[in-house]
Amino acid sequence: MEKLLEKYAELLVKVGINVQKGQRVFLRSTIDAVDFTRKVAEKAYEAGAKEVYTVYNDEYMLYLKLKYADDELLNEFHQWEVDMAKYFCDEKGGFLSIIGSDPDILKTIAPQKIGQYSKTRQTAMKDVSKVIMSDKVSWSVGAVPSKKWAEKVFPHSNNPVQDLWNAILKTVRVNETDDPVELWNKHLNNLKEKTEYLNNKQYEYLRYEGQGQI
């Protein structure tokens, strides 16, 4: 398993955000993935990253914040968080998020509170999001299992976390024998070729026909 995780970490660095020599990396992760996050950081430095700035999220702390927050707090967002993200955008840094949450962590929180918190955050970070989503900087997301998430996906498993790991690694083309970086580069080149072919054809529309079920 250790070898597979090393490959996965390298994949996120070399293909996910394509770290370049001298580039800064903004790495956001969950406290449940500290060991894997360290692997990713080391791979980024090995790839030539100048700095790997890491921020850990504890979703239970978010749960507590929303549970006890008043309306005033729900409308606040720290400017320093915005400035930090903008700094990495200006530096053309790579943004990598490692996620692995409890799907039910906020189920007892009023939807109105969650909605207001999300709206405040999105409004504050809109300029940063625009830069990231327009691909002016490199960004990617990697998943790691959490116990609660794994149990949700594999409720009857004796080892749901391992089963979810296996599913994630299979999805991202990580296995014992192949080089996932090479596999993904081939896949991306294939997608590029197909995209160029379709664009050059300048089709007005595509019609798909087949036997359907009613």
C-alpha positions in Angstrom: 0.0 0.0 0.0 2.9 2.4 0.8 4.2 2.1 -2.8 0.7 2.9 -4.1 0.4 6.0 -1.9 3.8 7.2 -3.1 2.6 6.8 -6.7 -0.7 8.6 -5.9 1.2 11.5 -4.3 3.5 11.8 -7.2 0.6 11.8 -9.6 -1.1 14.7 -7.8 2.1 16.7 -8.0 3.3 15.9 -11.5 -0.1 15.7 -13.3 -2.6 17.2 -11.0 -0.9 20.6 -10.6 2.2 19.9 -12.7 4.6 21.5 -10.3 7.4 23.5 -11.9 10.8 24.3 -10.5 10.6 27.4 -8.3 6.8 27.3 -8.1 4.9 27.8 -4.8 2.3 25.3 -3.8 -0.8 26.1 -1.7 -1.7 22.7 -0.2 -5.0 22.4 1.6 -5.8 19.2 3.4 -7.8 17.5 6.1 -6.4 16.6 9.5 -7.4 13.0 8.8 -4.8 12.8 6.0 -1.6 14.2 7.7 0.6 11.3 6.6 -0.5 11.3 3.0 -0.3 15.1 2.9 3.4 14.9 4.0 4.0 12.5 1.1 2.5 15.0 -1.3 4.5 17.9 0.1 7.8 15.9 -0.2 6.9 14.9 -3.8 6.3 18.6 -4.6 9.7 19.6 -3.2 11.3 16.8 -5.1 9.7 18.2 -8.2 11.3 21.6 -7.6 8.7 23.5 -5.6 10.0 26.6 -3.9 7.5 26.4 -1.1 4.7 24.1 0.0 2.4 26.1 2.2 0.0 23.8 4.0 -3.3 24.5 5.6 -5.2 21.8 7.5 -9.0 21.8 7.8 -10.9 20.2 10.7 -14.5 19.8 9.7 -15.6 19.3 13.3 -14.4 22.8 14.0 -16.5 24.0 11.2 -19.4 22.1 12.7 -18.9 23.8 16.0 -18.6 27.2 14.4 -21.9 26.8 12.5 -23.6 25.3 15.5 -22.9 28.3 17.7 -22.6 31.1 15.2 -24.9 34.1 15.2 -26.0 35.9 12.1 -23.2 38.5 12.4 -20.5 35.8 12.3 -22.1 34.0 9.4 -21.7 37.3 7.4 -18.0 37.6 8.2 -15.0 36.3 6.3 -11.4 37.1 7.3 -9.7 39.3 4.7 -6.4 37.7 5.5 -7.7 34.4 4.1 -8.6 36.2 0.8 -5.2 38.0 0.7 -3.4 34.7 1.3 -5.1 33.0 -1.6 -4.6 36.1 -3.9 -0.9 36.0 -3.0 -0.6 32.5 -4.4 -2.6 33.5 -7.5 -0.3 36.4 -8.1 2.7 34.1 -7.6 1.2 31.7 -10.2 1.2 29.0 -7.5 -0.3 25.6 -7.7 -3.5 24.9 -5.7 -4.0 21.4 -4.5 -6.8 20.3 -2.2 -6.9 16.9 -0.4 -10.4 16.0 0.7 -11.9 13.3 2.7 -15.0 14.3 4.7 -17.8 12.9 6.9 -20.9 13.2 4.7 -23.1 13.7 7.7 -21.0 16.1 9.8 -23.4 19.0 9.2 -26.7 17.1 9.1 -27.9 18.7 12.4 -27.0 22.2 11.3 -29.9 24.4 9.9 -29.6 24.6 6.1 -30.0 28.4 6.3 -26.8 28.6 8.4 -24.9 26.5 5.9 -26.3 28.5 3.0 -25.3 31.8 4.5 -21.9 30.7 5.5 -21.3 29.3 1.9 -22.6 32.5 0.4 -20.4 34.7 2.5 -17.3 32.6 1.7 -18.1 32.5 -2.1 -18.6 36.3 -2.2 -15.4 37.0 -0.4 -13.4 34.6 -2.6 -15.0 35.3 -5.9 -12.0 37.0 -7.5 -9.7 34.1 -6.4 -12.2 31.5 -7.7 -12.4 33.3 -11.0 -8.6 33.1 -11.4 -8.6 29.4 -10.4 -11.6 28.3 -12.4 -10.3 30.1 -15.6 -7.2 27.9 -15.3 -4.9 30.9 -14.9 -3.2 28.9 -12.2 -2.8 25.1 -11.9 -5.2 23.4 -9.5 -6.4 19.9 -8.6 -8.2 17.9 -6.0 -7.2 14.6 -4.6 -9.4 12.3 -2.4 -8.5 10.3 0.6 -10.9 8.1 2.6 -12.3 9.1 5.9 -13.8 6.5 8.2 -17.3 8.0 8.0 -17.2 8.4 4.2 -15.9 4.8 3.8 -18.6 3.4 6.0 -21.2 5.3 3.9 -19.9 3.8 0.7 -19.2 0.3 1.9 -21.7 -0.2 4.8 -21.3 -4.0 4.8 -17.5 -4.2 4.5 -15.2 -5.5 7.2 -12.6 -2.9 6.1 -14.4 0.0 4.5 -11.4 2.4 4.6 -9.2 0.0 2.6 -12.1 -0.7 0.2 -12.5 3.0 -0.4 -8.7 3.4 -0.9 -8.8 0.6 -3.5 -11.7 2.3 -5.3 -10.0 5.7 -5.3 -6.7 4.3 -6.5 -8.4 2.3 -9.3 -10.2 5.5 -10.4 -7.0 7.5 -10.7 -5.1 4.7 -12.5 -2.8 3.8 -9.7 -1.7 0.2 -9.5 1.3 -1.9 -8.6 2.8 -2.3 -12.1 2.2 0.8 -14.1 3.4 4.4 -13.9 0.3 6.5 -13.3 2.0 9.6 -14.5 2.7 8.0 -17.8 -0.8 6.5 -18.0 -2.4 9.9 -17.4 -0.2 11.7 -19.9 -1.2 9.2 -22.5 -4.9 9.7 -21.5 -4.6 13.5 -21.7 -2.9 13.4 -25.0 -5.6 11.1 -26.3 -8.3 13.5 -25.1 -6.4 16.4 -26.7 -6.3 14.6 -30.1 -10.0 13.8 -29.9 -10.8 17.4 -29.0 -8.8 18.8 -31.9 -10.4 16.3 -34.3 -13.9 17.3 -33.3 -13.1 21.0 -33.3 -11.6 20.7 -36.8 -14.7 19.0 -38.1 -16.9 21.9 -36.8 -20.0 19.8 -36.4 -23.2 21.7 -35.8 -24.6 18.9 -33.7 -24.2 15.2 -33.0 -27.1 12.8 -33.1 -26.9 9.6 -31.1 -29.2 6.7 -32.0 -29.7 3.4 -30.3 -32.2 1.1 -28.6 -33.5 2.7 -25.4 -35.6 1.4 -22.7 -39.0 2.9 -21.8 
